Amino acid sequence: MAISVMAATLLYLYISQQILHITYGPFHPILSNREQFPSLYQMASKDTSLALAMISLRFYFNWNWIGLAISDNDQGTQFLIQLREEMEKNTVCFAFVNMIPVKMDLFLPRAEVYYNQIMTSSTNVVIIYGDPDSTLAVAFRMWESLGLQRIWVSTSQWDSITSKNDFPLNSFSGKITFAHHHSEISGFKTFVQTLNPLKYTDEFLARMEWMKLNCNISAFMCNTLKNCLSNASLQWLKAQTFDMAFSDESYDIYNAVYTVAHSLHEMLIQQVYNQPTDNGKGHYAHCLKLHSFLRKTRFTNPVGDKVIVNQKEKQQEEYDIFQIGSFPYGLGLKVKIGEFSSYFPYGQQLHLYEDMIEQATGTGQVGLT
């Protein structure tokens, strides 16, 4: 289940520590505390190379100044520390740093201050980092609705935030997002392309799907969904409204299922060979045993990617880099413009496709500051 740090903390206080917990993205530092959360596992990557990946864009595009808008919590603070380290190594300067409070009552009195900070800054590039369901997202929507045009650099979590249909068409001045690279799930794109919402027996699911395609779903006009297209090809529309590939969160769930399956498989094999007797602890004993297998599980998933549950092991990270544009009726264009691979030598980790940048921007550049 996907839960915020606060919700996870409260939940953990009320639920017995005998229960194993597996969460998916993004990675939260506080949840990695083994003393406080001994039986909690995060499937999301630590993103230790994300700061370097973002700073690498500065050299490619010759950005002189970069602004920051980051959630003021443990996750944001850790990312800011990593950013500062990379900035100092590469003599890059911050134009401003806006730490956005996570509580609405603290954010609202200073909302205008944050807006003016970006508006009056000479930089045209702003890194956005934080939970897309936070006050930072509220601030971002406000900035865009007021016509504030910048090159926004963020993670794939913000894909949906940057393609909402309530954004003005001219808001696109450059949105660059980083997503974890992973192999394609066989058959998934075909499933999405051929999916027709009218085949759903659950009206709620059908209504949610048609919302993605911007059909009218008002109470007066959409009781039977008859006002929406029923026989048109949805492939192009779906490709423009959301990514047909697995999101980072979906991929974490995918790996979580296989992680538990592998752990249970190993545990059951051991039980078959050792034929253990029930010592009276029942469910608790099984949880402890599964826990011991889970924390050392490593395998190659069906698409060929390595999965390592042990968070203490440093893993090489690879990102796909996308540029997103907004069009009328909530449609969006998402173009892959490059990759970042942490396992390559320093200075050779970033690779951008100039032809794809030109296709996405019409100029081959993503702005100068």
C-alpha positions in Angstrom: 0.0 0.0 0.0 1.2 3.5 -0.8 1.1 5.6 2.4 2.7 8.9 3.4 5.3 9.0 6.1 2.9 10.4 8.7 0.3 7.9 7.9 2.8 5.1 7.9 4.1 6.1 11.3 0.7 6.2 12.9 -0.3 3.0 11.2 2.8 1.3 12.5 2.1 2.4 16.1 -1.4 0.8 16.0 -0.6 -2.4 14.1 1.4 -5.2 15.6 5.1 -5.3 14.5 4.5 -9.0 13.8 3.0 -7.9 10.4 5.3 -7.4 7.4 4.8 -4.1 5.5 5.8 -3.5 1.9 5.5 0.0 0.6 5.9 1.5 -2.9 7.4 4.8 -3.9 8.7 7.2 -3.3 11.5 6.2 -0.9 11.2 7.9 2.5 14.3 8.2 4.8 12.3 7.9 8.0 10.9 4.5 7.0 14.4 3.1 6.5 15.0 3.3 10.2 15.4 -0.4 11.1 15.0 0.1 14.8 11.7 1.9 14.4 10.4 -0.1 11.4 12.1 -3.5 11.6 9.6 -5.3 9.4 8.9 -2.6 6.8 10.4 -2.8 3.3 10.4 -0.1 0.7 10.4 -1.2 -2.9 11.3 2.2 -4.2 14.9 3.1 -5.0 16.7 5.5 -2.7 17.4 7.9 -5.7 20.9 8.6 -4.5 21.9 9.6 -8.1 18.9 11.7 -8.8 20.5 15.0 -7.7 23.6 14.3 -9.9 21.3 13.4 -12.8 19.4 16.7 -12.6 22.5 18.8 -12.1 24.0 17.1 -15.2 21.3 18.8 -17.3 22.8 22.2 -16.3 26.0 21.6 -18.2 24.3 20.2 -21.3 21.9 23.2 -21.6 24.3 25.8 -20.1 22.0 26.8 -17.3 23.7 29.4 -15.1 21.2 29.5 -12.2 18.7 27.0 -10.9 15.8 27.6 -8.5 14.5 25.0 -6.1 11.0 24.4 -4.7 11.1 21.4 -2.3 8.8 20.0 0.3 9.9 20.9 3.8 10.1 17.4 5.3 12.7 14.6 5.8 12.5 13.5 2.2 13.0 17.0 0.9 15.8 17.8 3.3 17.8 14.8 2.3 17.4 15.6 -1.4 18.5 19.2 -0.7 21.6 17.9 1.0 22.4 15.7 -2.0 21.8 18.6 -4.4 24.1 20.9 -2.4 26.8 18.4 -2.5 26.6 18.1 -6.3 26.2 21.9 -6.7 29.4 22.5 -4.7 31.3 19.9 -6.8 30.3 21.5 -10.0 30.2 25.2 -8.9 26.6 25.6 -9.8 24.6 28.3 -7.9 21.1 28.3 -6.5 19.0 31.3 -7.5 16.7 30.6 -4.6 15.6 27.8 -2.4 11.9 27.6 -1.5 11.2 25.0 1.2 7.4 24.6 1.0 5.7 23.7 4.4 3.8 20.5 4.3 1.0 21.9 6.5 -1.6 24.1 4.7 -2.0 26.5 7.5 1.8 27.3 7.3 1.9 27.4 3.6 -1.1 29.7 2.8 0.3 32.8 4.6 3.5 32.6 2.6 2.1 31.4 -0.7 2.5 34.8 -2.3 6.1 35.1 -1.1 7.0 31.8 -2.8 5.3 32.9 -6.0 7.1 36.3 -6.0 10.4 34.5 -5.3 10.1 32.6 -8.6 8.5 35.4 -10.5 11.2 37.9 -9.8 14.1 35.5 -10.1 16.3 35.7 -13.2 16.4 31.9 -13.5 14.2 30.1 -16.0 14.8 26.7 -14.5 13.2 25.4 -11.3 13.6 21.9 -9.7 10.4 20.6 -8.1 10.8 17.8 -5.6 8.2 16.5 -3.2 5.0 14.6 -2.8 2.5 15.3 -5.7 -0.3 15.2 -3.2 1.1 17.9 -1.0 1.1 21.7 -0.5 3.9 21.8 -3.1 1.5 20.5 -5.7 -1.0 23.1 -4.6 1.7 25.8 -5.1 2.7 24.4 -8.4 -0.9 24.4 -9.7 -1.3 28.0 -8.6 2.0 29.1 -10.3 0.9 27.5 -13.6 -2.7 28.9 -13.4 -1.2 32.4 -13.0 0.7 31.9 -16.2 4.2 31.4 -14.6 6.3 29.8 -17.3 9.5 28.1 -16.4 11.5 25.0 -17.2 10.2 22.6 -14.5 12.5 19.7 -13.6 11.1 16.9 -11.5 10.4 13.2 -11.2 7.8 11.0 -13.0 5.5 11.3 -10.0 4.7 14.8 -11.4 3.7 13.6 -14.8 0.0 13.8 -14.0 0.4 17.1 -12.3 1.9 18.7 -15.4 -0.8 17.4 -17.8 -4.0 18.3 -16.0 -6.7 19.8 -18.3 -7.1 22.9 -16.0 -3.7 24.2 -17.1 -3.7 26.8 -19.9 -2.3 25.7 -23.3 0.5 28.3 -23.2 1.8 27.1 -19.9 4.2 24.8 -21.6 7.7 26.3 -21.5 9.4 23.0 -20.7 8.7 20.2 -18.3 11.4 17.6 -17.8 10.8 14.6 -15.6 13.1 11.7 -14.5 11.7 8.2 -14.3 13.5 5.0 -13.3 14.5 3.0 -16.3 13.0 -0.5 -16.5 12.3 -3.0 -19.2 8.9 -3.1 -20.9 6.2 -5.4 -19.5 5.2 -7.8 -22.2 1.7 -7.2 -23.4 0.9 -4.3 -21.2 0.8 -1.6 -23.9 -1.4 -3.8 -26.1 -3.8 -4.2 -23.2 -4.0 -0.5 -22.6 -4.4 0.3 -26.3 -7.2 -2.1 -26.8 -9.0 -1.4 -23.5 -12.6 0.0 -24.0 -14.2 1.5 -20.9 -17.7 0.5 -22.1 -16.8 -3.1 -21.5 -16.5 -2.4 -17.8 -19.4 -3.8 -15.7 -18.4 -1.5 -12.9 -19.8 2.0 -13.8 -17.3 3.7 -11.5 -14.3 2.2 -13.4 -15.9 3.2 -16.7 -16.5 6.8 -15.6 -12.9 7.1 -14.3 -11.6 5.8 -17.6 -13.7 8.2 -19.6 -12.5 11.1 -17.4 -9.0 10.3 -18.6 -10.3 10.9 -22.2 -12.1 14.1 -21.2 -15.6 12.9 -22.0 -18.5 14.7 -20.4 -19.4 12.8 -17.2 -21.8 15.2 -15.6 -24.7 13.8 -13.6 -27.1 15.0 -16.3 -25.3 13.6 -19.4 -23.3 10.5 -18.4 -25.7 8.1 -16.6 -25.2 5.6 -19.4 -22.0 7.0 -20.9 -23.9 7.3 -24.2 -22.3 10.7 -24.9 -18.8 9.3 -25.1 -17.2 7.6 -28.1 -17.8 3.9 -28.2 -16.2 2.7 -31.4 -13.3 5.0 -32.0 -9.7 3.9 -31.6 -8.5 4.9 -28.1 -4.8 4.2 -28.8 -3.8 7.8 -29.8 -5.9 9.4 -27.0 -4.5 7.2 -24.4 -1.0 7.7 -25.5 -1.5 11.5 -25.1 -3.4 11.5 -21.8 -1.1 9.2 -19.8 1.9 7.1 -20.2 1.1 3.6 -21.4 4.3 2.2 -19.8 4.4 1.2 -16.1 4.8 4.2 -13.8 7.5 3.9 -11.1 4.9 3.2 -8.5 3.2 0.5 -10.6 6.6 -1.1 -11.3 7.3 -1.1 -7.5 4.0 -3.0 -7.0 5.0 -5.4 -9.8 8.3 -6.1 -8.1 6.7 -6.3 -4.6 4.4 -9.1 -5.8 7.3 -11.1 -7.2 9.4 -10.4 -4.1 6.8 -11.9 -1.7 6.3 -14.8 -4.1 10.1 -15.5 -4.2 10.3 -15.3 -0.4 7.4 -17.6 0.2 8.8 -20.0 -2.4 12.1 -20.2 -0.6 10.5 -20.5 2.8 8.2 -23.4 1.7 11.0 -25.2 0.0 13.0 -25.1 3.3 9.9 -26.3 5.2 9.5 -29.3 2.8 13.2 -30.3 3.3 13.3 -29.6 7.1 9.7 -30.6 7.9 9.6 -28.2 10.9 7.0 -28.7 13.6 4.6 -25.9 14.8 6.1 -24.6 18.0 2.9 -23.0 19.1 3.7 -19.5 17.9 1.6 -20.0 14.7 1.2 -16.8 12.6 3.9 -15.0 14.5 6.5 -17.7 13.7 5.6 -17.7 10.1 5.9 -13.9 9.9 9.4 -14.1 11.5 10.5 -16.8 9.1 9.1 -14.9 6.0 10.8 -11.8 7.3 14.2 -13.5 7.4 13.8 -14.7 3.8 12.4 -11.3 2.6 15.3 -9.2 3.8 17.8 -11.2 1.8 15.8 -11.8 -1.3 17.4 -11.0 -4.6 16.2 -12.2 -8.0 15.8 -11.2 -11.7 12.2 -10.4 -12.4 10.3 -11.6 -15.6 11.4 -8.5 -17.6 15.1 -9.1 -16.8 15.7 -6.4 -14.2 17.5 -7.2 -10.9 15.5 -6.8 -7.7 17.4 -6.5 -4.4 15.4 -6.0 -1.2 18.3 -5.2 1.1 18.3 -1.4 1.2 21.8 -1.3 2.6 23.3 -2.4 -0.6 24.1 0.5 -3.0 22.6 -0.1 -6.3 23.4 1.5 -9.7 20.6 3.7 -10.9 19.4 4.4 -14.4 16.9 7.1 -15.4 14.9 7.8 -18.5 14.5 11.6 -19.1 11.2 12.9 -20.6 9.9 16.2 -21.8 6.2 16.8 -21.4 4.0 19.3 -23.4 0.3 20.2 -22.8 -2.4 20.6 -25.4 -6.1 21.4 -25.5 -8.6 19.1 -23.8 -6.1 17.7 -21.3 -4.0 15.9 -23.9 -0.3 15.7 -23.3 2.8 14.8 -25.3 5.5 12.9 -23.5 8.8 12.5 -25.4 11.8 10.6 -24.2 14.8 12.9 -24.7 17.6 11.0 -23.0 19.0 8.7 -20.3 21.2 9.0 -17.3 23.2 5.9 -16.1 25.1 6.1 -12.8 27.3 3.1 -13.6 29.1 5.0 -16.5 32.2 7.0 -15.7 31.7 10.5 -14.4 31.0 13.0 -17.2 29.7 10.2 -19.5 26.5 9.4 -17.5 24.1 11.7 -19.3 23.1 11.0 -22.9 20.4 13.2 -24.6 18.8 12.8 -28.0 19.1 16.1 -29.8 16.7 15.1 -32.5 14.0 14.2 -29.9 14.6 17.5 -28.0 14.0 19.3 -31.3 10.8 17.4 -31.8 9.6 18.2 -28.4 10.5 21.9 -28.4 10.7 22.8 -32.1 14.1 24.4 -31.4 16.5 21.8 -30.2 17.0 23.7 -27.0 15.3 23.7 -23.5 16.0 27.4 -22.6 18.9 29.4 -21.4 19.2 31.3 -18.1 
